[in-house]
Amino acid sequence: MRVVVDGVTKTFRDKKGRDVTALSQIDFAIDREEFVVLVGPSGCGKSTLLNIVGGLLSPTDGSVYFEGLSAEQNDPRLGIVFQEIALFPWRTVFENVVYGLEEMGLGKSELKEKGQYYLDMVGLTGFEQAYPKQLSGGMRQRAGIARALAIEPDLLLMDEPFSALDAQTRTLMQEELLTIWNRTRLSTLYVTHNIQEAVYLADRVIVLSRHPGRIKEIIRIDMPKTGRDDEQYRIQFDDYVKQIWNLIRHDAQDALKEG
């Protein structure tokens, strides 16, 4: 399946009744098994764009469409992981993970099999009957990822999923996400403020300008998918980080001044 974002523009009405353009003429595609990362300064519309791709918001102009869906599919199956870990506190980890499968009407045996498979994949074996309040932040986010993966989506959408984690846990979760991606090969659209994270994860990085969000540049990360933090790639990795930072530095400074 291929995702095409075609001329997407989004305009909001602010509190004073004025039209504010959040995104302007966004064009890109996500190919099958491709990991695309959106980066840019605060206020550039990254999350808005992800929500439009996910069908949670409608564009003011332009469209998002999906090529290559099977004949029996009217709509793509989307898995979404948000920054806020939206687990149901009254459901166990297992019950949270299989929630989407229950909504799809799967039987008990299939629920058990798929739920356990994805819990094992994210390293939560043994925590099936725990409740979210009993888990660390990283473990709760892993449960959220397992829930998104369990429906076996055509497209995985991730909106700054690790931003609330401490630095060490975030690094570990990035490594785990790559391991999971290598097993699932899911087409993925990922939003982050963190340039190093973008270079570590992405096949391509889309750099957005500050409001209104426009595409400044699309950068292909020409390094192996795994092992980018190895010493042999250090100079190349740092060069990509500098290239992206130079693209957003001025906008980021303006965002800081406005608070």
C-alpha positions as CSV (number, residue, x, y, z in Angstrom):
1,M,0.0,0.0,0.0
2,R,1.1,3.5,-0.8
3,V,-0.1,6.7,1.0
4,V,-0.3,9.9,-1.1
5,V,-0.7,13.3,0.5
6,D,-1.8,15.6,-2.3
7,G,-1.8,19.4,-1.9
8,V,-3.0,19.3,1.7
9,T,-3.8,22.7,3.2
10,K,-5.4,23.2,6.6
11,T,-6.9,26.4,7.9
12,F,-8.3,27.0,11.4
13,R,-10.4,29.8,12.9
14,D,-8.6,31.3,15.9
15,K,-10.3,32.7,19.1
16,K,-10.6,36.1,17.4
17,G,-12.4,34.7,14.4
18,R,-9.4,35.0,12.1
19,D,-8.4,32.3,9.6
20,V,-5.0,30.8,10.4
21,T,-3.2,28.6,7.9
22,A,-1.6,25.7,9.8
23,L,-0.4,23.8,6.7
24,S,0.0,24.9,3.1
25,Q,0.3,22.8,-0.1
26,I,1.8,19.6,1.5
27,D,2.8,17.0,-1.1
28,F,4.6,13.7,-0.4
29,A,4.0,9.9,-0.4
30,I,4.8,7.0,1.9
31,D,5.8,3.9,0.0
32,R,5.2,0.4,1.1
33,E,7.4,-0.6,4.1
34,E,8.8,3.0,4.3
35,F,9.5,4.8,7.6
36,V,8.9,8.5,7.1
37,V,9.6,11.1,9.9
38,L,8.2,14.6,10.1
39,V,10.4,17.2,11.9
40,G,10.1,20.9,12.3
41,P,9.9,23.7,15.0
42,S,7.0,24.1,17.3
43,G,3.9,25.3,15.5
44,C,4.8,23.9,12.1
45,G,1.7,21.6,12.0
46,K,3.4,18.2,12.3
47,S,0.7,16.7,14.5
48,T,-2.0,18.3,12.5
49,L,-0.6,16.7,9.4
50,L,-0.4,13.3,11.1
51,N,-4.0,13.6,12.2
52,I,-5.1,14.5,8.7
53,V,-3.3,11.4,7.3
54,G,-5.0,9.4,10.1
55,G,-8.5,10.7,9.2
56,L,-8.9,12.4,12.6
57,L,-9.0,15.9,10.9
58,S,-10.1,16.9,7.4
59,P,-8.0,19.0,5.2
60,T,-9.3,22.4,4.1
61,D,-7.9,21.7,0.6
62,G,-6.2,18.8,-1.0
63,S,-6.6,15.1,-0.1
64,V,-5.0,12.0,1.3
65,Y,-5.6,8.7,-0.5
66,F,-4.3,5.2,-0.3
67,E,-3.1,3.2,-3.4
68,G,-3.0,-0.6,-3.6
69,L,-5.7,-1.6,-1.1
70,S,-7.1,-5.0,-1.6
71,A,-10.4,-5.3,-3.4
72,E,-12.3,-6.1,-0.2
73,Q,-10.9,-3.1,1.6
74,N,-12.8,0.2,1.5
75,D,-10.6,2.0,3.9
76,P,-7.0,1.4,5.2
77,R,-6.5,-0.1,8.6
78,L,-4.6,2.5,10.7
79,G,-2.7,2.0,14.0
80,I,-2.1,5.2,16.0
81,V,0.3,5.8,19.0
82,F,0.0,9.2,20.6
83,Q,2.3,11.1,22.9
84,E,-0.2,10.7,25.7
85,I,-0.3,7.0,26.5
86,A,-4.1,6.5,26.1
87,L,-4.5,3.1,27.9
88,F,-7.8,2.3,29.6
89,P,-6.9,2.3,33.3
90,W,-9.7,-0.2,34.2
91,R,-8.4,-2.8,31.7
92,T,-5.4,-5.0,32.1
93,V,-2.4,-4.8,29.7
94,F,-3.7,-7.8,27.8
95,E,-7.3,-6.3,27.6
96,N,-5.9,-3.0,26.4
97,V,-3.8,-4.7,23.7
98,V,-6.7,-6.7,22.3
99,Y,-9.2,-3.8,22.4
100,G,-9.0,-3.1,18.7
101,L,-9.3,-6.8,17.9
102,E,-12.5,-7.0,20.0
103,E,-13.9,-4.1,18.0
104,M,-13.2,-6.1,14.9
105,G,-15.2,-9.0,16.2
106,L,-12.4,-11.6,16.6
107,G,-13.2,-14.7,18.7
108,K,-11.6,-15.5,22.0
109,S,-9.0,-17.9,20.8
110,E,-7.8,-15.5,18.1
111,L,-7.8,-12.7,20.6
112,K,-5.6,-14.7,23.0
113,E,-3.2,-15.7,20.2
114,K,-2.7,-12.3,18.6
115,G,-2.7,-10.5,21.9
116,Q,0.0,-12.7,23.3
117,Y,2.0,-12.5,20.1
118,Y,2.3,-8.7,20.2
119,L,2.8,-8.5,23.9
120,D,5.8,-10.9,23.4
121,M,7.0,-8.7,20.5
122,V,7.2,-5.6,22.7
123,G,8.7,-7.4,25.7
124,L,5.7,-7.4,28.0
125,T,5.5,-11.1,28.6
126,G,4.5,-11.7,32.2
127,F,2.6,-8.4,32.5
128,E,-0.6,-9.5,30.8
129,Q,-2.7,-9.1,34.0
130,A,-1.0,-5.9,35.2
131,Y,-2.9,-2.6,35.1
132,P,-1.5,0.5,33.5
133,K,-0.9,2.2,36.9
134,Q,1.5,-0.7,37.8
135,L,3.7,0.0,34.8
136,S,6.6,2.4,34.1
137,G,6.2,5.0,31.4
138,G,8.2,3.0,28.9
139,M,6.2,-0.1,29.6
140,R,2.9,1.7,29.2
141,Q,4.1,3.1,25.8
142,R,5.1,-0.4,24.8
143,A,1.6,-1.6,25.6
144,G,0.3,1.3,23.4
145,I,2.5,0.2,20.6
146,A,1.4,-3.5,21.0
147,R,-2.3,-2.3,20.8
148,A,-1.6,-0.4,17.6
149,L,0.3,-3.3,16.1
150,A,-2.3,-6.0,17.1
151,I,-4.8,-4.8,14.4
152,E,-2.0,-5.4,11.8
153,P,-2.4,-1.9,10.3
154,D,-1.7,-0.9,6.8
155,L,-0.1,2.3,8.2
156,L,1.3,3.0,11.6
157,L,1.1,6.6,12.8
158,M,3.2,7.7,15.8
159,D,2.9,11.2,17.3
160,E,6.0,11.9,19.5
161,P,5.5,8.6,21.3
162,F,8.7,8.8,23.4
163,S,8.8,12.5,24.2
164,A,7.6,12.1,27.8
165,L,10.2,9.5,28.6
166,D,13.6,10.1,30.3
167,A,16.6,10.1,28.0
168,Q,17.8,6.5,28.8
169,T,14.3,5.0,28.4
170,R,13.8,7.0,25.2
171,T,17.0,5.6,23.7
172,L,16.0,2.0,24.6
173,M,12.5,2.5,23.1
174,Q,14.0,3.8,19.9
175,E,16.1,0.7,19.6
176,E,13.1,-1.5,20.4
177,L,11.0,0.3,17.8
178,L,13.6,-0.4,15.1
179,T,13.6,-4.1,16.2
180,I,9.8,-4.2,16.0
181,W,9.9,-2.4,12.6
182,N,12.4,-4.9,11.2
183,R,9.9,-7.7,12.1
184,T,6.7,-6.0,10.9
185,R,8.0,-3.8,8.0
186,L,5.0,-1.5,8.5
187,S,4.6,1.7,6.5
188,T,5.1,4.3,9.2
189,L,4.6,8.1,9.6
190,Y,6.4,9.3,12.7
191,V,6.4,12.8,14.3
192,T,9.2,14.1,16.5
193,H,10.9,17.3,17.6
194,N,14.1,15.3,18.1
195,I,16.5,15.5,15.1
196,Q,18.8,12.7,16.3
197,E,15.7,10.5,16.7
198,A,14.6,11.3,13.2
199,V,17.9,10.4,11.6
200,Y,18.2,7.2,13.7
201,L,14.7,5.9,12.6
202,A,13.9,7.3,9.2
203,D,14.2,6.2,5.6
204,R,13.2,9.8,4.7
205,V,12.9,12.9,6.9
206,I,10.4,15.6,5.8
207,V,11.4,19.0,7.2
208,L,8.5,21.4,7.7
209,S,8.8,25.2,8.1
210,R,7.1,27.1,10.8
211,H,3.5,28.3,10.4
212,P,2.2,27.9,7.9
213,G,3.8,24.5,7.7
214,R,5.3,23.9,4.3
215,I,7.8,21.3,3.2
216,K,11.3,22.8,3.2
217,E,13.1,19.7,2.1
218,I,12.8,15.9,2.0
219,I,16.0,14.2,3.0
220,R,16.7,10.5,2.3
221,I,18.8,8.9,5.0
222,D,21.3,6.9,3.0
223,M,22.5,4.6,5.8
224,P,21.7,1.0,6.8
225,K,18.5,0.8,8.8
226,T,20.2,-0.7,11.8
227,G,23.5,0.2,13.4
228,R,23.4,3.9,12.6
229,D,24.7,4.7,16.0
230,D,27.9,2.6,15.3
231,E,31.1,4.5,15.2
232,Q,31.6,3.8,11.5
233,Y,28.5,5.9,10.7
234,R,29.1,8.7,13.3
235,I,30.3,11.3,10.9
236,Q,27.6,10.6,8.4
237,F,25.0,10.6,11.1
238,D,26.2,13.9,12.5
239,D,26.2,15.4,9.0
240,Y,22.5,14.6,8.6
241,V,21.7,16.1,12.0
242,K,23.5,19.3,11.1
243,Q,21.8,19.5,7.7
244,I,18.3,19.2,9.3
245,W,19.2,21.6,12.1
246,N,20.4,24.2,9.7
247,L,17.0,23.9,7.9
248,I,15.0,24.6,11.0
249,R,17.3,26.7,13.2
250,H,15.9,30.1,12.2
251,D,12.3,28.9,12.7
252,A,13.1,27.3,16.0
253,Q,14.7,30.5,17.3
254,D,11.5,32.5,16.3
255,A,9.4,29.9,18.0
256,L,11.5,30.3,21.2
257,K,11.1,34.1,21.1
258,E,7.3,33.8,20.9
259,G,7.3,31.3,23.8
